[in-house]
Amino acid sequence: MAIGGALLRISQTLIRALQLCCAIVACGVFAYFLAILAQRDLPVATYVRAVTGMSGAAIIYTAFAVLLTLCFAGVAFLGYLAIFLDICFIGCFAAIAYFSRGGARGCSANVDTPLGNGPSDSGASPRLGTACRLNTAVFAVSIFAILLFILSAILQFLMIRNHKKEKRYGPSPSNNYTSGPGKTPFWKRNRNKRATRDAELATAPGTTGYGRPSHETGFTDTTMVGGVPEPKYGQPGYGQPHGQTAHAASTNYYQGQSNAATNY
């Protein structure tokens, strides 16, 4: 796997683990409030049940998301589903932050908690001040969880794109026979281009492997008989036996050379 994909997967896994911790804190605190209210036979507000349910669902989702990120990171269908659920849980934790906003007002005087309202030092165990601080913790982790879900949605989209990019390229020497496009070091790029140009030049018509123009085939050994050019079609001596051909071709060749010298 490419380094970029590995970093995305590790980062996403850490973020999912932090989301799981935030969900556990919120669910644990409000489950504790539910238990205290049930023990004292006090009425339970609807929002207390709602916060407990939403944070519990977040625990289930983030636990599965950690496993899916480790095993199926970048799969398009699962990735887009995760983005959709991330957006949904952004809304869930925004609601949790709203319901626990009483903890953001301070816990030193009169407080507003799921266990009741009044002075912070009043109430049976736990006192309202303690309940207020627990409520503050839920408010803080819910805000942090919103940021984490926004970041995880962005990373999930990047993982999908990275996975699609790696699928376009099969294993090859350029990427060490792994998935992904691979990158050529800068000190080898010019060398590769020069080698490719030399190979193309070597196969070009009319040239040799060293870039030198080849001679016309009439002057090569493939058409020489006894050091004399073999006559071609339409020339005197063409089609005669080997000895006669050589003699005729030799006579014609030297006559041509003599006439050329005389004319010159």
C-alpha positions as CSV (number, residue, x, y, z in Angstrom):
1,M,0.0,0.0,0.0
2,A,1.2,3.5,-0.7
3,I,2.5,5.7,2.1
4,G,-0.3,8.2,1.6
5,G,-3.0,5.5,1.9
6,A,-1.3,4.1,5.1
7,L,-1.2,7.5,6.7
8,L,-4.8,8.1,5.9
9,R,-5.8,4.7,7.4
10,I,-3.8,5.3,10.6
11,S,-5.2,8.8,11.1
12,Q,-8.8,7.6,10.5
13,T,-8.4,4.8,13.0
14,L,-7.1,7.1,15.7
15,I,-9.9,9.5,15.0
16,R,-12.5,6.7,15.3
17,A,-10.9,5.6,18.6
18,L,-11.3,9.1,20.0
19,Q,-14.9,9.2,18.8
20,L,-15.5,6.0,20.6
21,C,-14.1,7.4,23.8
22,C,-16.3,10.5,23.5
23,A,-19.4,8.4,23.0
24,I,-18.5,6.1,26.0
25,V,-18.1,9.2,28.3
26,A,-21.5,10.7,27.2
27,C,-23.3,7.4,27.4
28,G,-21.8,6.4,30.7
29,V,-22.6,9.7,32.4
30,F,-26.2,9.8,31.3
31,A,-26.7,6.1,32.0
32,Y,-25.6,7.0,35.5
33,F,-28.1,9.8,35.7
34,L,-30.8,7.4,34.5
35,A,-29.8,4.9,37.2
36,I,-29.9,7.6,40.0
37,L,-33.3,8.9,38.9
38,A,-34.7,5.3,38.7
39,Q,-33.3,4.6,42.2
40,R,-34.9,7.7,43.7
41,D,-38.2,7.1,41.8
42,L,-37.9,10.5,40.2
43,P,-39.3,11.4,36.8
44,V,-36.9,10.9,33.9
45,A,-36.8,13.7,31.3
46,T,-37.1,12.7,27.7
47,Y,-33.8,14.3,26.8
48,V,-31.9,12.1,29.3
49,R,-33.2,9.0,27.5
50,A,-32.5,10.6,24.1
51,V,-28.9,11.4,25.1
52,T,-28.3,7.9,26.4
53,G,-29.7,6.4,23.2
54,M,-27.8,8.6,20.8
55,S,-24.5,8.2,22.6
56,G,-25.1,4.4,22.8
57,A,-25.7,4.3,19.0
58,A,-22.5,6.3,18.6
59,I,-20.6,3.6,20.6
60,I,-21.8,0.9,18.3
61,Y,-21.1,2.8,15.1
62,T,-17.6,4.0,16.1
63,A,-16.7,0.5,17.3
64,F,-17.6,-1.0,13.9
65,A,-16.0,2.0,12.1
66,V,-12.6,1.2,13.7
67,L,-12.8,-2.4,12.4
68,L,-14.0,-1.4,9.0
69,T,-11.3,1.2,8.7
70,L,-8.6,-1.4,9.4
71,C,-10.1,-4.0,7.0
72,F,-12.0,-2.2,4.3
73,A,-10.6,1.3,4.1
74,G,-11.4,3.1,0.9
75,V,-14.1,0.8,-0.5
76,A,-16.5,3.3,-2.2
77,F,-19.8,2.0,-0.9
78,L,-18.7,1.6,2.7
79,G,-16.9,4.9,2.5
80,Y,-19.9,6.9,1.3
81,L,-22.1,5.2,3.9
82,A,-19.6,6.2,6.6
83,I,-19.6,9.8,5.4
84,F,-23.5,9.8,5.6
85,L,-23.4,8.3,9.1
86,D,-20.7,10.8,10.2
87,I,-23.0,13.7,9.1
88,C,-25.8,12.1,11.1
89,F,-23.7,11.8,14.2
90,I,-22.6,15.4,13.9
91,G,-26.2,16.2,14.4
92,C,-26.6,13.8,17.2
93,F,-23.7,15.2,19.2
94,A,-24.9,18.7,18.4
95,A,-28.1,17.7,20.2
96,I,-26.2,16.2,23.1
97,A,-24.2,19.4,23.5
98,Y,-27.5,21.4,23.5
99,F,-29.1,19.1,26.2
100,S,-26.0,19.3,28.4
101,R,-25.4,23.0,27.9
102,G,-26.2,23.5,31.6
103,G,-22.7,22.3,32.4
104,A,-21.2,25.2,30.4
105,R,-22.6,27.8,32.9
106,G,-20.4,26.9,35.8
107,C,-21.0,24.7,38.8
108,S,-20.2,27.0,41.7
109,A,-23.6,28.5,42.5
110,N,-27.1,27.5,41.4
111,V,-26.9,24.7,38.8
112,D,-29.1,23.0,36.3
113,T,-28.5,19.3,36.0
114,P,-30.5,16.2,34.9
115,L,-30.8,15.3,38.6
116,G,-32.4,18.6,39.5
117,N,-31.8,22.3,39.9
118,G,-30.5,24.2,43.0
119,P,-27.3,25.1,44.9
120,S,-24.3,23.1,43.9
121,D,-23.8,21.8,47.5
122,S,-27.4,20.5,47.8
123,G,-28.9,17.1,47.2
124,A,-28.0,13.7,48.2
125,S,-25.1,11.7,46.9
126,P,-24.2,12.7,44.3
127,R,-24.6,16.4,45.0
128,L,-25.8,18.7,42.4
129,G,-22.3,20.2,42.0
130,T,-21.0,16.7,41.1
131,A,-23.8,16.2,38.7
132,C,-23.1,19.6,37.2
133,R,-19.4,18.7,36.6
134,L,-20.4,15.4,35.0
135,N,-22.8,17.4,32.8
136,T,-19.9,19.7,31.9
137,A,-17.8,16.8,30.8
138,V,-20.5,15.5,28.5
139,F,-20.8,19.0,27.0
140,A,-17.1,19.2,26.4
141,V,-16.8,15.7,24.8
142,S,-19.8,16.4,22.6
143,I,-18.2,19.5,21.1
144,F,-15.0,17.6,20.6
145,A,-16.9,14.7,19.0
146,I,-18.5,17.1,16.5
147,L,-15.1,18.2,15.3
148,L,-13.9,14.6,15.1
149,F,-16.8,13.5,13.0
150,I,-16.3,16.5,10.6
151,L,-12.6,15.5,10.3
152,S,-13.4,11.8,9.8
153,A,-15.9,12.6,7.0
154,I,-13.2,14.5,5.2
155,L,-10.6,11.8,5.7
156,Q,-13.1,9.2,4.5
157,F,-13.6,11.0,1.3
158,L,-9.8,11.3,0.8
159,M,-9.5,7.5,1.4
160,I,-12.1,6.8,-1.3
161,R,-10.2,8.9,-3.8
162,N,-6.9,7.4,-2.9
163,H,-8.3,3.9,-3.2
164,K,-9.7,4.6,-6.7
165,K,-6.4,6.1,-7.7
166,E,-4.5,3.0,-6.6
167,K,-6.9,0.7,-8.5
168,R,-6.1,2.4,-11.8
169,Y,-2.5,1.2,-11.7
170,G,-1.5,-2.5,-11.6
171,P,1.8,-3.8,-10.3
172,S,4.8,-2.9,-12.3
173,P,8.5,-2.2,-11.9
174,S,7.8,1.5,-11.5
175,N,5.9,0.9,-8.2
176,N,8.0,-2.1,-7.0
177,Y,5.2,-4.5,-8.0
178,T,2.7,-3.0,-5.6
179,S,-0.6,-1.1,-6.1
180,G,-0.4,2.5,-7.0
181,P,1.3,4.7,-9.6
182,G,4.7,4.8,-8.0
183,K,7.2,7.6,-8.4
184,T,10.5,7.7,-10.3
185,P,13.4,9.4,-8.4
186,F,14.3,12.7,-9.9
187,W,17.9,11.6,-10.6
188,K,16.7,8.7,-12.8
189,R,14.1,10.6,-14.8
190,N,16.5,12.2,-17.4
191,R,18.4,8.9,-17.7
192,N,15.2,7.0,-18.5
193,K,14.2,9.6,-21.2
194,R,17.7,9.4,-22.7
195,A,17.6,5.6,-22.8
196,T,14.2,5.6,-24.4
197,R,15.4,8.1,-27.1
198,D,18.5,5.9,-27.9
199,A,16.3,2.8,-28.2
200,E,14.0,4.6,-30.6
201,L,16.9,5.9,-32.6
202,A,18.4,2.5,-32.9
203,T,15.3,1.1,-34.5
204,A,14.7,4.1,-36.9
205,P,14.8,3.3,-40.6
206,G,18.1,4.0,-42.3
207,T,20.2,4.1,-39.1
208,T,22.3,1.6,-37.2
209,G,22.4,1.0,-33.5
210,Y,25.0,3.8,-33.1
211,G,23.0,6.5,-34.9
212,R,25.1,6.1,-38.1
213,P,23.2,6.1,-41.5
214,S,23.5,2.7,-43.1
215,H,24.8,2.3,-46.6
216,E,22.6,1.3,-49.5
217,T,22.3,-2.4,-49.7
218,G,24.0,-2.5,-53.1
219,F,27.3,-1.7,-51.4
220,T,27.1,-4.2,-48.5
221,D,28.4,-7.7,-48.4
222,T,25.0,-9.2,-48.8
223,T,25.2,-8.3,-52.5
224,M,28.9,-8.8,-53.1
225,V,30.3,-11.7,-55.1
226,G,34.0,-12.1,-54.8
227,G,34.4,-8.5,-53.7
228,V,32.4,-7.2,-56.7
229,P,28.8,-6.0,-56.5
230,E,26.3,-8.7,-57.7
231,P,24.2,-7.4,-60.6
232,K,20.6,-6.6,-59.8
233,Y,17.5,-7.3,-61.8
234,G,17.8,-5.6,-65.2
235,Q,21.6,-5.4,-65.1
236,P,23.9,-7.4,-67.4
237,G,24.8,-10.8,-65.9
238,Y,21.7,-11.0,-63.7
239,G,20.5,-14.7,-63.3
240,Q,23.7,-16.3,-64.6
241,P,25.6,-19.0,-62.7
242,H,27.8,-18.0,-59.9
243,G,31.1,-18.0,-61.7
244,Q,29.8,-16.3,-64.8
245,T,27.9,-13.8,-62.7
246,A,31.0,-12.9,-60.8
247,H,33.1,-12.6,-64.0
248,A,30.5,-10.5,-65.8
249,A,29.8,-8.4,-62.7
250,S,33.5,-7.9,-62.2
251,T,34.0,-6.8,-65.8
252,N,31.1,-4.5,-65.8
253,Y,32.1,-3.0,-62.4
254,Y,35.7,-2.2,-63.5
255,Q,34.6,-1.0,-66.9
256,G,32.2,1.4,-65.1
257,Q,35.0,2.5,-62.8
258,S,37.3,3.1,-65.9
259,N,34.6,5.1,-67.8
260,A,33.9,7.2,-64.8
261,A,37.6,8.0,-64.4
262,T,37.9,8.9,-68.1
263,N,34.8,11.1,-68.0
264,Y,36.2,12.8,-64.9
